[in-house]
Amino acid sequence: MGKTLRTKQLYQDRDWLIQKYVKEKLSTVEIARIYRDTENKWCDPNTISRWLKKHDIPMRTLAEAQQNRHAVVPPPVKRGRNG
């Protein structure tokens, strides 16, 4: 019996996960939604969590997650015609 050859899914890519979870500070729910929208394939937030752990990417604490969720993004600065 041979091994089944599976293609690597986007959420399995360490660099992609670091970009989304660490740099963009997206939640596992948001990352799963992005994956579903871009790849048109089902993905559960628990799957994202599992791959974060496999890649030794530290998970946020509940307090950090809530802080990110409630962070207020300042509106863009409007400039006049001359600058």
N, C-alpha and C positions, 0 to 999 in steps of 0.2 A: 504494500500500500504506500503510495507516494503522498507527499504533502500537497495540499491544495494551494495553488498560487493565488494570493490575494493582493489586490492593489492597495497601496497605502492611502488611507483617507486623509483629507486635509487636516482634520482635528488631531491626527496622530503626529503631525509635524511640530517638533519642539519650538522652532523659530516662530511659526505662525501662532502657536499658543502664547508664547512670550509676548509677541506683538499685541495680541488681543487682550490677554488677561493682565499682564504686568504693565505694559506701556499705555494701552488705551483704557485700562482699568474696567473692562467690561466684565459682567457677571457670567457665570457658567450658562445661565438661561439665555443671556443675550448672545453669547458665542454659539450656542446650539442653534439659535434662531438664524444667525448669520449663515451658519453652515447649511442649514435646511434651505434657506433662500438662494444661496449661490450654487449649491450642488444639486438641489432638487432631490435630496435624500433625507430620510428621517435621521435625527440625532437627538438623544436625550441629554439633558444637562448632567446627569450622573456619569455619562460616558465622558464628557469633558472633564469632570472632576477626576475620574479614574486616570485619564491620560496626563493631567497635570501632576498627579502623584507619581506616575510611572517615569515622568521626566524630572522628578525632584524639584518641581516648581512649587514654592511654598504657597499654601492656600491662605487667603485672607481670614482674619478673625471676623466674628459676627459684627463687632464694633466697626471694623474697617469697612466691611461690606455695606453696613448701614450708612456710614459716613459718605461713601462714594455714591450711594443711591440718592442721598439727600443733598448732595453738593449743588450749590447754585452756580451756574455758569454765567459770568457777567455778559451783558449784551455787547455786541461789537461796537466799537467807537465810530460814531458818524463824523465824517469830515466834510467841511464845506468844499466849494468848488476849487479853491486855491490850496488845498492841502490837507 
